Amino acid sequence: AGTTRLGALQHTDGGFGWWPTDASNPAMTALVVQSLSRLVELDPGQGGAVAMRDRASAWLRRWWQKTRPKQGIADAALEANVLLALSMTKGLAAKVLEDAIARSRPGFEAPLTRALLLTAAVRSNAALQADALRTALVATATQQGDEAWWGTPAPRESDARPAPTRWQDDPIEATAQVLHALVVSGERDKALLDRVVNWLVRQRVAGDRWRSTRDTAACVRALAAHARYVGTAFEGQVVDVALGDKPLGSITLDRQSMFGRDEPLPLSADVLVPGATLSVHLVSRGSPVTASVVVRYIEEGAGIRAASNGLEITRRYWQLVEEKQNGSITYRREQLTETVESGALVECELVVKSPDAREYVMVRDPHIAGFEPLRAIGREVPGRVPVATAHLERYDDETLFFVTKLAPGTSVFRHLMRATHVGQYTALPAQAELMYFPDLRGNGNGHPFEVRAAAEGGAR
């Protein structure tokens, strides 16, 4: 199914972008080439995947050969990622990789770049370069206590340093890529590798994932490589669980409990008192075990309020009132607040403000339950400002806009709905966030909305 989906997204030139209709992009194409190469290694009979990968690899090679001699590739991590993709198709000679590493341009010393180049060197049998890169990575690890990592971790709330907003600057992905590269290159400093695993595991959000799908994919791949290297000895172990000093029983680790089974623990009202500290203890009777404890709750109170962390979003509703003038039909916009008649044509307008240019932004507008989405009305509405260029996906419950590059300042997005069901509803907040760094985000207000029965001859 995944291969079929990628086949539908591949461009006529062989490359990949975010969507079937945008320009081919080296970062996206490299990602697909790497993924298809792993698939083919697992199952050489995937003929369709081989053909798709080879077309994408050819586009990537053309892009690299054309771009590098002209102005050079300013983004060292991107170039390293492209070289890694080409090495996985056996289309990168060791001499080419050696020349790229020897140039040592600014950025090539960054941990993420070195990790990608190290993996490419291993695949290209460039032994001298692999040894030098592995030595440099081990020497530049930050080690504190039982943890080790590469890059600058995201700041604490009290820290004035900006959080990373590009994959090239992400310490979680960098550390995961380094861990994977060290394992596949034969690094045998088990104590260092264990400290790296400790740091990665402690960066999780909500216990079972990292900050984004990209982070999570990189970490799963690196930790899987590490598990293959050290072996696993968890099956059959017993973990005792307690809440404070109250024993709650034990869990025997088997393949089912290790990979996909939660152990829910309802907490009684006498435990959930204001200011109380809930201390969950897990004690393994065998080897050390990494565990996650997640508290899930529903908060009662006022509606969701607007918040901004790098992106600001507001939403307005306009009723489009049909008018006939000189035999032609136009629409007049009337701003709505919290009430509209059934049958009314409503335009949702989302205004996103960003102080800086951003990459890979998602804007989400949940639909009000009493409305149905519409594709178009076939006529222009006078008096509207232009909208931002975006890929739009429309579902029954929400409309999504995806922007590859969001310009600084104000961007406007619009979609259409029709009020269909009489009743009182809650409009959930519109949201904007970076796809790969969802901590940089913003949401609007939630508010009530009413659809009342249309008067005779009312809204259409």
N, C-alpha and C positions, 0 to 999 in steps of 0.2 A: 504493500500500500504506500509506503514511504517513497519507494522508487518510482511508482506511478505518479505520485504527487510531484516529485522533482522533475519528472519528464514533462509534465504540463507546464512547469515554470521555466524550463530551459529556453533561452532566447535563440533566435535563428542563427546568431553568430557563434553559438556554442556556450556563451557565458551565462552567468546568473546575476540577477539583481534581487531586489526584495520581492518584486512582482513580475508577472509576464510582460508588462508593457513598459517598464522603466529601462534605463541604460544598464548594460552589464557592468558589474562592479568587481574589482579584483579581490576584495576581502570576502564577499559572498561566494564568489566562484572558487576561491581557495578553500573555503569551508566545505563546499559541496564536493570538491575533488578529494579532500581528505576523508570525508565520510564515505563516499562511494568506494574509495580505495580500501578502507577497512572492511566494508561489506564484501568486496571481491576477495580479499584475503581470507575471510571466513568461509565464503562460498564461491569458489572460482567458476561455478556454473551460471552465475548471474550475467548472462550475455548482454541483456539490456543495460545493466548498470555499467558494464565495461565500455560499451559504445558511448553511453552518455558521459562517463568520466573522461574518455579519451577526447571527445569533442570539447569538453570544458577545459581539459588540460591544454589542448592546442590553443584555445583562446587565451588562456593564462600565459602561456609561453610567448605568444605574439605580443600581449600587453607588456610583459616584462622586457622583452627584447626591444620594443619600440620606445618605452618610457625611459629606461635606464640610460641609454646613450645620449638622449636629447637633453633632459634637464635633471636626470637623476631622480631617484625615488626618495622624497624627503622623509617619508615615514619609514624608519628602519624596521619597526615591528611588522609593518605590512609587508615589506620586502622579504623579511625572514619567513613570514607565514606563507608567502607565495613560493619561496624556495622549498619550504617543507612540503607543500602540496605537490610540487613538481618531483621532488625526491621520492614521493610515495607512488608515483606512476612509472618509476624507473626512467624518467625523462630528464634527469639532472645529472650530468657528469660530475665526478668528484672535483675535477679541475675548475669547473664553473663555480662550485660552492667555495672552493679554496680562494679563488679570486675575489668573490664577494666578501668573504670574511677578512681577507688581507687588506681590503680598502679601509676598514676600521673607521668609518665615518661616525660623526656624532650620533648617538643613539644606539649604536651597535653594542655598547657596553651595558645597556639596560638588561636586568635579569630576564624579562620576558623575551627579548630579542635573542639573548644568548641561549635560552632554553629551546626556542624554536630552531635555532641554528644547530644546536647540539643534536636534537632529534633528527634533523636533516642530515647531519654529518654521519650519524650512525647508519642511517638508511643508505647513504651514498658511499659507505666504506672509506670515508675520509678520516682515517684513524688519528693522524697528528692533530687535526683541527678538533676532533672530538675530545681528545685528551686535554688540550689547552682550554677548551670551553668548560669542560667538567671541573677542572682545577679552579678556574676563575669563579665559577658559581659556588663551589664549596667555600672558597675563601671570602666571598662577599655576603654570606648568610648572616642575618641578624639573629643572635641566639640569646635568649633570656630564660633562665630556669629550665623547664622541660619543653620549651617551645622554640621554634626556629621558623623564619619566614624571609621573604625577599620583597622589596618595595616598601612604600610608606603606607602603613595602615590608615584606614579612614579615620578622621578625627573624632574625638569625643565631643560631646555637646559643648564642653567648656573650652575646646580647642578652636583657635581662630583659623587654622589651616583649612583651605577648601577641600572638600571631598572629591575624589576622582570622578570624572564624567566621561572618560574615554577608555575603551578596553585596553589600550596600550599602557594606561597608567594604573590599572586595577591591581592592587597587591594580591587579592585572592586568586585571580586568574594567573597572575605571574607566578605565585608560589605553587599553584597546582601544576602549571606547565613545567616548572623547574623540577618538582618532585617526579613527574612522569619522565622527564628527560634523564634525570640522574638514575632512575631505576633501569630504563631501557639501555643506558650506556654502560651499565655494570658497576655503578657506585656501590661500595660495600661498607660504607660507614653507617651501620645500622642505627647507632645512637642518634646520628643527625637525622636520618630518615624518620625515625620515630618522633623526634621533636617536631618535624615538619607536619606529620600527621596530626599531632596534638593541636598545633596551631590551626590547621585547616578545619578540623572538626569543631573547634570552639568558635569559629566564625559563622556558624549556621544561624539561620533565622527560623523561629518557630519549630526548632528541633529537628526538622527533616529536610531542609533545603538551605541553599545559600541565597544571596540577595536577588539573583536573577537566574533565568534559564541558562544563560551563558556561563556564569560562575558555577552553577550546579553541574552542568555537563562537564566542565573542565575538572571539577573536584571528583566527580564520580569516576571519570576515566583515570585520574591519577591514583586515587585510592584503590581502584581495582588492580592497577599495575603493581602497587605496593603490596596488596594482599597476595597476588600471585608470587611475588618475590619472597615474602616472609612466610607464606603458608598460613592456613587458618586452623585454630585449635579451639574454636568456641563451641562446637556442637556438643551437646550433652552437659554443658556447664549449667550451674544453678545460681540464680541471682535472688537474694533476699531483698524485699521491699518493705520500707517502713515510712510512716508519716509521723515525723517527730519521734517519740518513743513508743508509738503504737505499731506493732507488726501488722503488715497487710498481706503476708503470704510470700510465696516465692514463684519464680518463673524459670522453667527449664528451657534453655536455648536450643531449638532445633531449626531446621531450615525455614519452617513456616514462621516461627516467632522472630527470627533474625531479619527476615526479608518480607515485611508487609503486614504484621499483625500488631495492632495497638493493644495496650492493656488499659482500658478506661477505668478511672477511679473517681466515682461521684463523691463530692465533698459535702458534708452536711452543713446546715446553717450554723450550728454551734461552733464550727471551725472557722467559718468565713466571717469573722468579726473585724471591724475597722481597726487597722494598725497591726493586725496579727501577722506574724511571719510563718509561712508554710514551708517546712523543711522536709523534703523528700530524700530518703537515704536508700541507696542501692549498694549492696555488698555482694561481690562475686566470690563464690567458693573456689574458683579456679583462677585462670589467667585474668588480667585486667579486661574490663568490658566498658565500651563507650555507650552511654545511654542518653536519652533525651526525655525531658519532662516538659510538657506543654500544658498551660492552663487555658481552657476555653470557657468563655463566659458570654453572657448577653447583658449589656448595660442598659438600664432603663433611665429615661430622662429626656432632656430636650433634643430636638432634631440635630442632625449633624451640621456643624458650623464650618464655614470656609477656613481653609488653611493653605499656607504657601511655603514651600521650601525650594526656591529657585524658579518655580513656574506659578503663575497666577491665572486662574480661570474663572470667568463669570458667564452666566447663561441668561438669555432673554428669550421670551416667547412672543411671537407676532402672529396675529390672525390675518390671513390673506383674504380680503373681502373682494369678491368678483364685481367688476364694474364694466358696463358696456358704453363705449364712446365712439360715435361715428361708425357704428357697425363692427367695431373691433372690441375684443375682451382684454382687459388689463386687471391688475390686482392692486388694491390699496392695502398698505400695512397699518395695522392698529396694534399697539403694544398691549399684551395681556399681563395680568398679575396672577390671580389665583382661580379665576372662573372663566369657563367658556361653554358655549352651547354644543350639544352633540351634533355631529356632522360638520363642525367647523374645520377648515383647513388651517393648520398651524405650522409655522416655520420656527424651528429651534435655532438660535444663533449663539454660538460659543465663541467667546473672545479670550484668547490666550496671550498673556504678556510674559516675555522673557527678557532679562537684561542682557543676555549673551546669545550668540548663535549656538544652536544645539543640533545634535545628530540623533536620528532614530527616536522620534517622539511619537507616543500614542496618545490620542485624545478620545476619551470614552464618554458617551452620553447615554445613561440608562433611560429607557422609555418609561413614561408614566403608564401605569397599568391600563387605563381606560382609553389608550390611543393605539392606532395601527400605523406602522411606517409606510411612507409612500416613496416611490422612486423619483418622480418628476411631475411637473404640471405642464410642461411644454411651452411655457411663456416666461419671458423675463419680467421681473418685478422692478419697477423703477425706484430709484432712491437708495439702493443698497450699495455698500462698499464691496470691493472685490474680495473673494475668498482665497485662502491659502491653497496652494497646490498640494493635494494629498491623495493617497489611495483610500477609498471608502469601502467599508464592509458593513452591510446592513443586515441585522438579525431581528427576530420578533421582539426581543427584549432590550436591545441596545444598538446604537450606531457607533462604529469605530472609525477614526481617521488615523492614518499612519503617514508620518512626514519624515522623509529621509534627511532633509536639512531644514531646520526651522530658523528663519531669520530673526535677529534681535528686534525687539520692539513688540508690536501688536499684530497678531494673526487672527483671522476670522474664519470660522467653519460653520456650515449650515446644513440642515437636513429637514425633511418634511414629514409631518404626521397628520392624521385626521382623528378628531375626537369621535369615538364610536360607542362607548359604554357610559351610561349615566352612573355617577357615584362620586364618592370622596376618596382621594388617593394621596399618597406621599410621593413627591418627586425626589428621587435619590440624587445626590450631588453629581455634577459632571466632574471629570477628572482628567488631568494631563500628567504624563510622567515620561521619563526616559526609559526606553525599552530595556536597556541593559544596566541601568542604574536607577531603579524605581524609587530610591530614597530621594532623588531630585524630582519633586512632584508638586502638585497643587490640586485642591478640590474646592468646589463652590459650596454654597449652602444647600441643605435639604429643606424642602418646604411643602406645605399642603397644596393640593390642587383639586378643583371640583369641576366635574362635567355635569351640567344640568340639562334637562330635557329641552329640546329646541322648541321655540314657539312656532305656531303654524306659519309656514312660509319663511322660516328662519334660516340659519346658516346652511350653506351648501359647500 
